[in-house]
Amino acid sequence: MGWHEFPLVVFTVLAQCAVGAFILLGALILTGRLEEASLRRLNRPMLIIWVLMGVAFAASTLHLGSPLRAPNALLRLGGSWLSNEIFLGSLFFALGGLFWLLTLLDKVSPLLRKVLLGIAMLLGVAFMYATIHVYMIPTVPTWNTPFTPLGFFLTSVMGGALLAQLLLNLSGQGYRLMARLLPWLGALAIVVALGSSVAHAMSLAGIQSAIQSAIDLVPHYQSLLIIRLALLAAVLALWLFALRSMRHQPLVLCASFVLLLAAEMLGRNLFYNLHMTAGL
Amino acid sequence: MTQYGFYIDSSKCTGCKTCQLSCKDYKDLDVDINYRRIYEYAGGSWQADGDTWQPSIFSYYLSIACNHCAAPACVPVCPSGAMHKRSEDGLVVVDTDTCIGCKSCAMACPYGAPQYSARKGHMTKCDGCYERVAEGLKPVCVESCPLRALDFAPMEELHERYGNLAEVAPLPSASLTGPSIVIKPNRNARPVGDTTGSLANPKEV
């Protein structure tokens, strides 16, 4: 298995986790159940979301042969899904980051900030939608399947829920209803990920061109998939363990999130290695 | 718009790769870049013939560059617009001053035409020798073929002279991108969608 698309692995996985966590925490903020003081306490560790987005975008430029020409990626906005993805991702980054900064500095009215938050959340959804379409290429039979949007969505849900849990925990708000619901969401997503990746692996048997079979693309695909699924099971175990034990909760949640990144990056790398076209 | 295209006579082609090399020389390409690639599709089986078994084997060559498709897969995915279809001759060309080297076109093309040059930092591909074509010449690969198995002309002329076949194994279905090619099949050619053969020279393409 090659790692030649590692910059894209980092970009897509980190961005999906960041968007997922931002939308979940944004929903909590929009409900208005957070007093001003709690909001400010939660806002501070949310910086991690923007650090992840920064690393994601920095990694994405490493994918380019001519990184200095990166702005040219916007030239076909509306026409190419890659242009749309970069545009919507940048806008999400900018407006979400602005919301974070305004909350930190306590500038402009809370209502205006909530409007900004809502727009940033919608941009996050649009960004994820564009990423999916970048890979739904009709001439690439191994990517142009419902497993691509499902896999990307599950990364957002699993990574987003765990990251949101960690951020709530870091701000001392692990008692909230949302913090108690997040493990259920994560567990559900992980179970769906287990089932769907097995179904996906079996579906590969039916994809072939005259000179290439999908099942021959990645040697030891099944073993690597089992490693990923074992990592995801460990993620869930650590997550639940962290919430049951009272001590070192942020540390154990952090370890769980690192394992989740490893599992999803392995899974995403398998995805990129499954590239083949309908022809030569 | 005149749509130019290639004629590929797979019944004559011996897989000598002169076309590939003349192109490499003319375009000064690196070792790992081939604007024209020669695919050898081979296979075979045994047939019972009374008390004996007879082999039925096939092996034939397809010399494929860029097919300058009517609906190219590489163009819509390009985020910079560097990959474009020229309005004057229908040739699909990459603007090397705009390309960011994201390789999206290479991911989408089912013929392996756009290739990334790590040395240059951008995509490269067959441009149909459009400068030669504008002077009334044919692309270098066509003129170099010792078997006279390649031709290049407006598609109407190629259709009139050689027919309409644009797909045989191991090529993808022509309905995907509308390749601007006409193929004269080898007598052992397998229809598109065939999976009984295999690529006999994977390291050469």
Interface residues (C-beta under 8 A of the other chain):
Chain A: H63 L64 G65 S66 P67 R69 A70 N72 A73 L74 L75 R76 G79 S80 W81 L82 S83 I86 V134 I137 P138 T139 V140 Q208 S209 A210 I211 H275 T277 A278 G279 L280
Chain B: R37 Y39 Y41 I64 A73 P76 V77 C78 P79 S80 G81 A82 T98 C99 I100 G101 C102 K103 S104 M107 A108 C109 P110 Y111 G112 Y116 S117 A118 K120 G121 H122 M123 A169 P170 L171 P172 S173 L176 T177 R190 G193 D194 T195 G197 S198 L199 P202 V205
